[in-house]
Amino acid sequence: MPVQTALPHWETMPADLGAATREVKAAIRARIAASGRTVEEVFAVVERGIEAEVRAIETARERGEAVWPVIDYADIAAGTVSAADLALLRRRGCLVVRGHFDREQALGWDREIVSYVERNAFFEHYRGPADDFFSSVSSKPEIYPIYWSQPQVQARQSDRMAAVQTFLNRLWKHESEGVQWFDPERDAMYPDRIRRRPPGATSGGLGAHLDPGTLDLWMTQAYQRAFRHLFDGSVEQYDPWDAAYRTAGPQYPGSTMCSAFRTFQGWTALSDMDHDQGVLHTVPIPGAMAYLMLRPLLDDVADDDMCGVTVNRAFPAADERRHGLLLRALSGIPDVRAGDSVWWHCDMIHSVAPVRDQQGWGNVMYIPAAPWCPRNEAYSGSVRSAFLTGSSPADFPEEHYERTWADRTTVDQLNATGRRGLAIEV
């Protein structure tokens, strides 16, 4: 393969997004051409692989088979997950962990969160959704901007959470080229919110999207290296489980950004939820990112357009014309019980189905797998400050409800895992 020149890159958001988009698209096309292939030929390789996966998922659904892998926590803890389950997990990139926490403990956490917000008069002071992305769910509120309740921190720092996070982190290739890209045994504590959706609720759901970034995925040097096989014509070598270069690079600021590198996004159920009650759906194909990254390079997309991807918004993936093949595979979680947890690969297209007159509660704590790495260590300082002051973390709207609240988690209530996750000396 010929020696390649570096692609143009912007480590901060370019002033002229249209010009930068045109420049980087032209450079990627030229690099692919230098490999002796065309963009169309490279995209066709990806499309054939995606079509095969989509057909397999559709066939499984037609047969009434589960699309989402389901693994018992006991098997993860004992190291007895079968080779077949591991293979399916790597193929589908998503997982339900049955019995991750005891059901009664999860229901107790849910009650304690309600008591926590009521004791601190949250509803009297709630100012409405500050995040435009989540305002579409139309409940009052559905996403609670609460981060430091004792149940949330207890779950984040528990041994059972650490066991599952390590299991998931180890699915990734975390060492290569003489570099350890992340430590699979240590997670950064990435604080996120809670969702509580009551019986009878009507919610608009969330459209199909991704969360790992926006234009920075094409335009920053770290991501250009992470997606090198997509941009240099060697697409057959692309591995969605390879963490190389993902854990150090910057991300363009925006209202939907995630400063941390997450191997998996996830949530822990605080109530029982049936599969048809406005639940999470994913396109369970980890390699679909290759399709999304190459699709804007085709001739039917304007030179200043990345198929609708821009800054300050989530990465959209709901365009039937451009994403229709992928959306055929959109599949919801099975029924879950309080204490189960749900996980999906960080690159995965996901959505939340709308619901009318919901039956039963729909309550979760968002807790991902975010292994310790340079990117997460850099973010940990702001997380630690937010924890100590009861503030909203830097990735989220500046609402700061908990600054004056009684009974939020304090340093003396952190165990060794919690202190390591916040980089507080044990």
Secondary structure as the mmCIF struct_conf table of DSSP 4:
data_model
#
loop_
_struct_conf.conf_type_id
_struct_conf.id
_struct_conf.beg_label_comp_id
_struct_conf.beg_label_asym_id
_struct_conf.beg_label_seq_id
_struct_conf.end_label_comp_id
_struct_conf.end_label_asym_id
_struct_conf.end_label_seq_id
HELX_LH_PP_P HELX_LH_PP_P1 THR A 5 PRO A 8
BEND BEND1 GLU A 11 THR A 12
BEND BEND2 ALA A 15 ALA A 15
HELX_RH_AL_P HELX_RH_AL_P1 LEU A 17 ALA A 34
TURN_TY1_P TURN_TY1_P1 SER A 35 GLY A 36
HELX_RH_AL_P HELX_RH_AL_P2 VAL A 39 GLU A 62
TURN_TY1_P TURN_TY1_P2 ARG A 63 GLY A 64
BEND BEND3 VAL A 67 TRP A 68
STRN STRN1 VAL A 70 ASP A 72
HELX_RH_AL_P HELX_RH_AL_P3 TYR A 73 ALA A 78
TURN_TY1_P TURN_TY1_P3 GLY A 79 GLY A 79
HELX_RH_AL_P HELX_RH_AL_P4 ALA A 83 ARG A 92
STRN STRN2 CYS A 94 ARG A 98
TURN_TY1_P TURN_TY1_P4 GLY A 99 GLY A 99
BEND BEND4 HIS A 100 PHE A 101
HELX_RH_AL_P HELX_RH_AL_P5 ARG A 103 ARG A 119
TURN_TY1_P TURN_TY1_P5 ASN A 120 ALA A 121
HELX_RH_AL_P HELX_RH_AL_P6 PHE A 122 HIS A 125
TURN_TY1_P TURN_TY1_P6 ASP A 132 PHE A 133
HELX_RH_3T_P HELX_RH_3T_P1 PHE A 134 VAL A 137
TURN_TY1_P TURN_TY1_P7 LYS A 140 PRO A 141
BEND BEND5 GLU A 142 GLU A 142
STRN STRN3 ILE A 143 TYR A 144
HELX_RH_AL_P HELX_RH_AL_P7 GLN A 150 ARG A 156
TURN_TY1_P TURN_TY1_P8 GLN A 157 GLN A 157
HELX_RH_AL_P HELX_RH_AL_P8 ASP A 159 ASN A 169
TURN_TY1_P TURN_TY1_P9 ARG A 170 LEU A 171
BEND BEND6 TRP A 172 TRP A 172
STRN STRN4 LYS A 173 LYS A 173
STRN STRN5 GLU A 175 SER A 176
TURN_TY1_P TURN_TY1_P10 GLU A 177 GLY A 178
STRN STRN6 VAL A 179 GLN A 180
STRN STRN7 ASP A 183 ASP A 187
STRN STRN8 ILE A 194 ARG A 197
TURN_TY1_P TURN_TY1_P11 PRO A 199 GLY A 200
STRN STRN9 SER A 203 SER A 203
STRN STRN10 LEU A 206 LEU A 210
BEND BEND7 PRO A 212 PRO A 212
BEND BEND8 THR A 214 THR A 214
TURN_TY1_P TURN_TY1_P12 LEU A 215 LEU A 215
HELX_RH_AL_P HELX_RH_AL_P9 ASP A 216 MET A 219
BEND BEND9 THR A 220 THR A 220
HELX_RH_AL_P HELX_RH_AL_P10 GLN A 221 ALA A 226
TURN_TY1_P TURN_TY1_P13 PHE A 227 PHE A 227
HELX_RH_AL_P HELX_RH_AL_P11 ARG A 228 PHE A 231
BEND BEND10 ASP A 232 GLY A 233
HELX_RH_3T_P HELX_RH_3T_P2 VAL A 235 GLN A 237
TURN_TY1_P TURN_TY1_P14 PRO A 240 TRP A 241
STRN STRN11 ASP A 242 ASP A 242
TURN_TY1_P TURN_TY1_P15 ALA A 244 ALA A 248
TURN_TY1_P TURN_TY1_P16 SER A 255 THR A 256
BEND BEND11 ALA A 260 ALA A 260
BEND BEND12 THR A 263 THR A 263
STRN STRN12 PHE A 264 ALA A 269
BEND BEND13 LEU A 270 SER A 271
STRN STRN13 MET A 273 MET A 273
TURN_TY1_P TURN_TY1_P17 HIS A 275 ASP A 276
BEND BEND14 GLN A 277 GLY A 278
STRN STRN14 LEU A 280 THR A 282
TURN_TY1_P TURN_TY1_P18 PRO A 286 GLY A 287
HELX_RH_AL_P HELX_RH_AL_P12 ALA A 288 LEU A 294
HELX_RH_3T_P HELX_RH_3T_P3 ARG A 295 LEU A 297
BEND BEND15 LEU A 298 LEU A 298
TURN_TY1_P TURN_TY1_P19 ASP A 299 ASP A 300
BEND BEND16 VAL A 301 VAL A 301
TURN_TY1_P TURN_TY1_P20 ASP A 303 ASP A 304
BEND BEND17 MET A 306 MET A 306
TURN_TY1_P TURN_TY1_P21 CYS A 307 GLY A 308
BEND BEND18 VAL A 311 ARG A 313
STRN STRN15 PHE A 315 PRO A 316
HELX_RH_AL_P HELX_RH_AL_P13 GLU A 320 LEU A 327
TURN_TY1_P TURN_TY1_P22 ARG A 328 ALA A 329
STRN STRN16 SER A 331 GLY A 332
STRN STRN17 VAL A 336 VAL A 336
TURN_TY1_P TURN_TY1_P23 ALA A 338 GLY A 339
STRN STRN18 SER A 341 HIS A 345
TURN_TY1_P TURN_TY1_P24 CYS A 346 ASP A 347
STRN STRN19 HIS A 350 VAL A 352
STRN STRN20 VAL A 355 VAL A 355
BEND BEND19 ARG A 356 ASP A 357
BEND BEND20 GLN A 359 GLY A 360
STRN STRN21 GLY A 362 TYR A 366
STRN STRN22 ALA A 369 ALA A 369
STRN STRN23 PRO A 371 TRP A 372
HELX_RH_AL_P HELX_RH_AL_P14 PRO A 374 THR A 389
TURN_TY1_P TURN_TY1_P25 GLY A 390 GLY A 390
HELX_LH_PP_P HELX_LH_PP_P2 SER A 391 PRO A 393
TURN_TY1_P TURN_TY1_P26 ALA A 394 ASP A 395
BEND BEND21 PHE A 396 PHE A 396
BEND BEND22 GLU A 398 GLU A 398
HELX_RH_3T_P HELX_RH_3T_P4 TYR A 401 THR A 404
TURN_TY1_P TURN_TY1_P27 ALA A 406 ASP A 407
HELX_RH_3T_P HELX_RH_3T_P5 VAL A 411 GLN A 413
HELX_RH_AL_P HELX_RH_AL_P15 ALA A 416 GLY A 421
TURN_TY1_P TURN_TY1_P28 LEU A 422 ALA A 423
#
